[in-house]
């Protein structure tokens, strides 16, 4: 199932799964917050998710055969496709 998470929290999860040292996580997180970009895109519209946004992410993360990486959907696409709410 999908859960709504802040982009920075989603990026933290990504870093934890990367296997890189904790010191690397802090540097990458700081750089992402400073730039406003986390390098995660919506898997539907392929728009970059900014650090100030929320997104919907698969709770199973990478541990499913359906997708090799966590499935991430921006709020706009989730509202449009799951709830039938047209974007403004």
C-alpha positions in Angstrom: 0.0 0.0 0.0 1.0 3.6 -0.4 1.7 6.1 2.4 2.1 9.9 2.2 5.5 11.0 3.4 7.5 14.2 3.3 10.1 14.3 0.5 13.0 14.8 3.1 11.8 11.7 5.0 11.6 9.7 1.8 15.2 10.8 0.9 16.3 9.7 4.4 14.8 6.2 3.7 16.6 6.1 0.3 19.9 7.0 2.0 19.4 4.3 4.7 18.8 1.7 2.0 21.9 2.8 0.0 24.3 1.1 2.4 26.6 4.1 2.4 28.2 5.3 5.7 26.1 7.5 8.0 28.5 10.4 7.5 27.7 10.3 3.8 23.9 10.5 4.6 24.3 13.7 6.6 26.3 15.4 3.8 23.8 14.3 1.1 20.8 15.3 3.2 22.3 18.7 3.9 23.0 19.3 0.2 19.5 18.2 -0.8 17.9 20.5 1.7 20.1 23.4 0.6 19.4 22.9 -3.1 15.7 22.0 -2.6 16.2 18.9 -4.8 16.3 15.3 -3.6 16.7 13.4 -6.9 13.4 11.6 -6.6 10.9 11.8 -9.4 7.3 10.9 -9.6 7.0 7.5 -11.3 3.9 8.7 -13.2 4.6 12.3 -14.5 8.4 12.1 -14.1 8.5 15.5 -12.3 11.2 16.1 -9.8 9.9 16.2 -6.2 11.1 19.2 -4.2 12.2 18.9 -0.5 9.2 21.0 0.5 6.7 18.6 -1.1 5.0 15.4 0.0 4.7 12.2 -2.1 3.1 8.9 -1.9 5.5 6.0 -1.6 5.1 2.2 -1.5 5.4 0.9 2.0 7.1 -2.2 0.8 10.0 -0.1 -0.5 12.3 -2.2 -2.7 11.1 -5.5 -1.3 8.6 -6.3 -4.0 8.8 -8.0 -7.4 6.5 -5.4 -8.9 9.1 -2.6 -8.9 12.8 -2.8 -8.2 12.9 0.6 -6.5 10.3 2.2 -4.3 7.3 3.5 -6.2 6.9 7.2 -5.7 4.0 9.3 -6.8 3.6 13.1 -6.3 0.6 14.5 -4.6 -0.8 15.9 -7.8 -0.7 12.6 -9.6 -2.1 10.7 -6.6 -5.0 13.1 -6.3 -5.7 12.9 -10.0 -5.4 9.1 -10.5 -6.4 7.7 -7.2 -9.0 10.2 -6.1 -10.2 11.5 -9.5 -9.5 15.1 -8.5 -8.4 17.1 -11.6 -5.4 19.4 -11.2 -6.0 23.1 -11.3 
